[in-house]
């Protein structure tokens, strides 16, 4: 769990993903389209990815990927991110975190 806390503090937006996950790709594309440059951790490509995935599950990420953190706080997965986007609250969150300059 300490490793996850360290990883989510590296940048304003951190996404835990799997390279073969279509919903992960959708979320990464959404942030990219906004001009956000998140720190993306592909759990199937990094050492101890399975351990990190288990820690994400313990934090309440279910499914474990995609898991989006903004300003060090767990936002959630695809449903939560898309809900924030549709409610027009995602962009202000990104601005407040320093992930968007506009």
N, C-alpha and C positions, 0 to 999 in steps of 0.2 A: 504494500500500500504506500510506503514511503517513496518508492520509485515513481509511482503514478503522481504523487503530490509534487515531486521534483520536476517531472516531465511537464505537468500542466502549468508550471510557473515559468517555463522557458519563453513563452510568447503570449501575446494577448489572446490568440485563438489557437487551440490545440485540438486536433481531431485524431481519434484512434480509429483505425480502419483495417480492412482486409483487402488486399489487392483484387480479389475476385468478387467482391461484394458490390452488387449493382446499386444498392441504396447508399453505400459509402461513396460511390462515384458521383451520385446525384448531389449529395451534400457538399462534396469537395468542389464540384462544378458550380454550385450556387454561390459558395464563398468566393471562388475565383471570379465569377461574373460580377460580384460586388467590388472586386479589386482588393480583397483581403488575401493576405499571404499567410495562411495558417501553417503551423508546424504539424505535419502529418506523420503519424507513426503507423506504418503498415505492420500489424501484429504477426502476419504470416511471413514476414521478411526480416524480422529483427530477433536477436537472441533474447530468450526468456519472454517471447511474445505470449505464450500460453499462460505464464504466471501473471503477466500484466492483464490479460483478458479475465482471469479469475478475480483479480483485484477490482476490475471494473464491475464485474457482476456483484461483488460484495458491496460496492458503492451504490448499487441500485440500477445499473445500466442493464436493461434486459429487453432486447438482446444486447450483447456486449458491444457490438459495433453497428453503425457508427456511434461513437461517443464524443460529443462536442463539449468542450470547456471554453468558456469565455471569461477572461479576467480571473482565471483560476477557479471558477465556479462551474460545476456540472450543470449544463443546460439540458442535456438528454440526447436522445437519438433523433431519427428522422421525423417522427411525429411531432416532437416538441419543437424542433427547429422550424419545420414548416408551419406550425401553428403560430409561432412568433413572427415569422415572415408574413403570413396572411393577416395577422393582427397589427402589422406595421410597427412592431416593437423590436424586431431583430436589428435593423439598421441603427436605431439609437443605442442599443446595447453595444454594438460594435464600435460606434463612435466614442462612447464613454470609456470603453476599454483601450482606446488608442489604436484600434485595428483599421479604422477608416479615417482618412484625412479630410474628406469632403463633408 
